[in-house]
Amino acid sequence: MDLGLKGKSAFVAASSRGLGYATALALAREGCRVAINGRYEPGTKSAAETIATETGAQTLPLVADVTDPQAPARLIEQAASEFGGLDILITNAGGPPAGSFEAIDEAGWQAGLDLSFMSHVRFIKAALPHLRESPIPSALAIVTYVVKQPMPNLVLSNSIRAATVGLMKSLALDLGRERIRFNSILPGWTMTERVQDLMAFRAKNNGTTVEQEIEKQQADIPLGRMGQPQEFANAAVFLVSPAASYVHGVALAVDGGIIKTTF
């Protein structure tokens, strides 16, 4: 299927590794020009160079921490200036730390909001003028499956990241008449560097092996395995592409069936 992305321009936040990187790579394979973002210059430049070498696509490495209130506007303007516009925005940020409700002070809540909610708000606000000029405007927020199935000891992530899904649905309702599509995507357990590190941490604490910890986690997934980053990226790229032109205001789970709710 031709997704209609050749020659289009995309910005992908937090894309020097993990799900963001896999998504940027998949976009580039479809012929998109892609702006790569990360906090650290060496890793961000390396990610952009690897994608450019593998796909031949134009890539732009942009270094900034998405929790910096000024960063989103600066990054979007740099990408739009380099590419002559912007067709696709994919917002992405790490999750806030674990902890019980009573253990998290107000500063912790504010930090969680800046990381996992306000970064999405700021990127979208900065990108809107450019998306309005695009023939295929699309915005996608990478969130997490816990917004539909909260996990114990993750009160920050469970609550704050659910707000991002509410934001995207609200924008879909309010701005759909302007042809700009807004969707969310909810990854489940996927074999990224971050998950591998988490499995290693669990193994050390539990006196087990990484393989045993992976097996324990996979036992709760109906498909019986974790996803691969490319599997997530395939769904994300479809959602932002013209091939999904009537998909609007959804929160799509890419989770191997781990969400137990019907809707």
BELJO-V742853 format. One record per run of one state. SS is the DSSP state (A for helix, B for strand, O for the rest). FROM is the first residue (numbers start at 1). LEN is the number of residues. If there is no record, write none. Layout:
ss->SS from->FROM len->LEN
ss->SS from->FROM len->LEN
//
This chain:
ss->O from->1 len->8
ss->B from->9 len->4
ss->O from->13 len->5
ss->A from->18 len->12
ss->O from->30 len->3
ss->B from->33 len->6
ss->O from->39 len->2
ss->A from->41 len->15
ss->O from->56 len->3
ss->B from->59 len->5
ss->O from->64 len->7
ss->A from->71 len->13
ss->O from->84 len->4
ss->B from->88 len->4
ss->O from->92 len->7
ss->B from->99 len->1
ss->O from->100 len->1
ss->A from->101 len->3
ss->O from->104 len->2
ss->A from->106 len->26
ss->O from->132 len->6
ss->B from->138 len->5
ss->O from->143 len->2
ss->A from->145 len->3
ss->O from->148 len->6
ss->B from->154 len->1
ss->A from->155 len->24
ss->O from->179 len->2
ss->B from->181 len->7
ss->O from->188 len->2
ss->B from->190 len->1
ss->O from->191 len->2
ss->A from->193 len->14
ss->O from->207 len->3
ss->A from->210 len->9
ss->O from->219 len->8
ss->B from->227 len->1
ss->O from->228 len->1
ss->A from->229 len->12
ss->O from->241 len->1
ss->A from->242 len->3
ss->O from->245 len->6
ss->B from->251 len->4
ss->O from->255 len->9
//
